[in-house]
Amino acid sequence: MTCPVCGRELSRDEIAVYRRLVFREADDCLCKTCFAARLRVPEEEIDRKIAHFKSIGCTLFTK
C-alpha cells in the first residue's frame, strides 16, 4: 500500500496506526509524515502512539 499524498510505500505500523486512529477499514492510509502533517502534530507523536498501541496489545499491530 502506498500513501495517496506522497506515494511512499507504507510500513505495517503506519497502516495500523492510521486504521486505529481514523477508520479501521480504511483502504487508503497516509504515511507517518503526511498523517502527522494532516493532524498538525510532530511525527514523534505518531511514534509514541504506535509504541503505546503495541504495548497494550492492539491486534492491528501484530504479525
N, CA and C of each residue as an Amber inpcrd file, in Angstrom:
protein
   189
   0.8490000  -1.1640000   0.0000000   0.0000000   0.0000000   0.0000000
   0.8990000   1.2320000   0.0000000   0.4940000   2.2500000  -0.7380000
   1.2670000   3.4870000  -0.8060000   0.4360000   4.6620000  -0.2980000
   1.1180000   5.6880000   0.1550000   0.4610000   6.9040000   0.6420000
  -0.1390000   7.6410000  -0.5580000  -1.4260000   7.9920000  -0.5060000
  -2.0470000   8.6830000  -1.6280000  -1.5530000  10.1300000  -1.7920000
  -0.9000000  10.6810000  -0.7780000  -0.4170000  12.0540000  -0.8560000
   0.9710000  12.1220000  -1.4750000   1.9140000  11.3280000  -0.9360000
   3.3070000  11.4170000  -1.3970000   3.7680000  10.2100000  -2.2010000
   3.0090000   9.1190000  -2.1900000   3.3490000   7.9420000  -2.9720000
   4.3510000   6.9980000  -2.3290000   4.7480000   7.2740000  -1.0820000
   5.7230000   6.4200000  -0.3920000   5.0670000   5.1140000   0.0400000
   5.8370000   4.0300000  -0.0020000   5.3670000   2.7180000   0.4620000
   5.1680000   2.7720000   1.9750000   4.0340000   2.2600000   2.4630000
   3.7010000   2.3170000   3.8820000   4.1990000   1.0820000   4.6250000
   4.6360000   1.3020000   5.8520000   5.0040000   0.1820000   6.7230000
   3.7320000  -0.3670000   7.3660000   3.8400000  -1.5410000   7.9430000
   2.6830000  -2.1280000   8.6440000   2.2350000  -1.2420000   9.8020000
   3.2030000  -0.6700000  10.5180000   2.8560000   0.1990000  11.6500000
   2.1280000   1.4520000  11.1900000   2.5230000   2.0170000  10.0550000
   1.8470000   3.2120000   9.5450000   0.3930000   2.9000000   9.1730000
   0.1870000   1.7690000   8.5430000  -1.1710000   1.3590000   8.1860000
  -1.9850000   1.1210000   9.4530000  -1.3960000   0.4370000  10.4180000
  -2.1040000   0.1040000  11.6510000  -2.4810000   1.3480000  12.4520000
  -1.5650000   2.2970000  12.6020000  -1.8830000   3.4880000  13.4000000
  -2.9450000   4.3360000  12.6990000  -2.8860000   4.4240000  11.3870000
  -3.9130000   5.1680000  10.6570000  -5.2790000   4.5210000  10.8660000
  -5.3160000   3.1960000  10.7200000  -6.5890000   2.4910000  10.9010000
  -7.0900000   2.5820000  12.3420000  -6.1880000   2.5680000  13.3000000
  -6.5890000   2.6600000  14.7110000  -7.1760000   4.0350000  15.0250000
  -6.5890000   5.0740000  14.4740000  -6.9990000   6.4380000  14.8150000
  -8.0670000   7.0270000  13.9040000  -8.1960000   6.5130000  12.6790000
  -9.1280000   7.1320000  11.7230000 -10.3050000   6.2190000  11.4010000
 -10.0270000   5.0880000  10.7620000 -11.0950000   4.1910000  10.3270000
 -10.4970000   2.8100000  10.1100000 -10.9620000   1.8490000  10.8690000
 -10.3880000   0.5060000  10.8590000 -10.3920000  -0.1630000   9.4950000
 -11.3560000   0.1440000   8.6690000 -11.4730000  -0.4990000   7.3590000
 -10.9190000   0.3680000   6.2290000 -10.0820000   1.3470000   6.5490000
  -9.5520000   2.2710000   5.5420000  -8.7590000   1.5220000   4.4720000
  -9.0270000   1.8620000   3.2150000  -8.2770000   1.2980000   2.0990000
  -7.1010000   2.1970000   1.7170000  -7.2450000   3.4850000   1.9450000
  -6.1750000   4.4460000   1.6870000  -5.7010000   4.9950000   3.0150000
  -4.4280000   4.7850000   3.3210000  -3.8470000   5.2520000   4.5730000
  -2.7020000   6.2000000   4.2610000  -2.4920000   7.1690000   5.1270000
  -1.3930000   8.1160000   4.9620000  -0.1320000   7.5930000   5.6340000
   1.0230000   7.9660000   5.0690000   2.2860000   7.6350000   5.7180000
   2.4080000   8.4700000   6.9920000   3.3630000   8.1290000   7.8140000
   3.5390000   8.8080000   9.1010000   3.7760000  10.3050000   8.9100000
   4.5580000  10.6850000   7.9220000   4.8640000  12.0930000   7.6750000
   3.6190000  12.8720000   7.2620000   2.8770000  12.3430000   6.2980000
   1.6640000  13.0230000   5.8210000   0.5680000  13.0170000   6.8810000
   0.4630000  11.9270000   7.6400000  -0.5380000  11.8300000   8.7020000
  -0.2470000  12.8470000   9.8000000   1.0140000  12.9640000  10.1910000
   1.3950000  13.9400000  11.2120000   1.1110000  15.3610000  10.7210000
   1.4080000  15.6240000   9.4630000   1.1320000  16.9530000   8.9040000
  -0.3660000  17.2410000   8.8940000  -1.1560000  16.2380000   8.5310000
  -2.6170000  16.4140000   8.4930000  -3.1730000  16.6960000   9.8900000
  -2.6060000  16.0160000  10.9030000  -3.0570000  16.2120000  12.2820000
  -2.3930000  17.4100000  12.9660000  -1.3830000  17.9710000  12.2960000
  -0.6130000  19.0960000  12.8470000   0.0570000  18.7320000  14.1670000
   0.7010000  17.5800000  14.1670000   1.4760000  17.1100000  15.3210000
   2.8460000  16.6770000  14.8110000   3.8520000  16.6460000  15.6890000
   5.1580000  16.1380000  15.2560000   5.1000000  14.6320000  14.9800000
   5.9550000  14.1650000  14.0780000   5.9990000  12.7290000  13.7670000
   6.2730000  11.8910000  15.0050000   6.9970000  12.4550000  15.9550000
   7.3060000  11.7370000  17.1910000   6.0340000  11.3540000  17.9450000
   4.9940000  12.1650000  17.8170000   3.7190000  11.8540000  18.4670000
   3.0980000  10.5990000  17.8430000   3.2150000  10.4580000  16.5420000
   2.7190000   9.2540000  15.8690000   3.5250000   8.0460000  16.3550000
   4.8420000   8.2170000  16.4820000   5.6910000   7.1320000  17.0030000
   5.2780000   6.7380000  18.4170000   4.9550000   7.7250000  19.2440000
   4.5060000   7.4290000  20.6150000   3.1920000   6.6610000  20.6060000
   2.2900000   7.0240000  19.7170000   1.0090000   6.3080000  19.6120000
   1.2440000   4.8600000  19.1760000   2.1310000   4.6560000  18.2130000
   2.4460000   3.3060000  17.7610000   2.9860000   2.4810000  18.9220000
   3.9350000   3.0390000  19.6610000   4.5230000   2.3290000  20.8090000
   3.4590000   2.0280000  21.8610000   2.5680000   2.9860000  22.1130000
   1.5130000   2.7790000  23.1090000   0.5740000   1.6460000  22.6910000
   0.1080000   1.6890000  21.4500000  -0.8280000   0.6680000  20.9910000
  -0.1810000  -0.7150000  20.9880000   1.1090000  -0.7880000  20.6360000
   1.8150000  -2.0710000  20.7060000   1.9050000  -2.5520000  22.1500000
   2.1690000  -1.6270000  23.0810000   2.3480000  -2.0100000  24.4830000
   1.0630000  -2.5270000  25.1210000  -0.0830000  -2.0790000  24.6280000
  -1.3420000  -2.5510000  25.1980000  -1.8840000  -3.7710000  24.4430000
  -1.1290000  -4.2220000  23.4360000  -1.5040000  -5.4420000  22.7340000
  -2.5470000  -5.2660000  21.6430000  -2.6410000  -4.0810000  21.0680000
  -3.6040000  -3.8500000  19.9720000  -3.3320000  -4.8390000  18.8460000
  -4.3480000  -5.5520000  18.4290000  -4.1790000  -6.6000000  17.4340000
  -3.8820000  -6.0570000  16.0410000  -4.1000000  -4.7860000  15.7900000
  -3.7410000  -4.2120000  14.4980000  -2.2280000  -4.1880000  14.2910000
  -1.4720000  -4.2350000  15.3850000  -0.0200000  -4.1220000  15.3160000
   0.6870000  -5.4750000  15.4340000  -0.0310000  -6.5720000  15.3100000
   0.5860000  -7.8890000  15.4040000   0.8710000  -8.4410000  14.0250000
   1.7030000  -9.4160000  13.9470000   2.1120000 -10.1630000  12.7470000
   3.4860000  -9.8140000  12.3580000
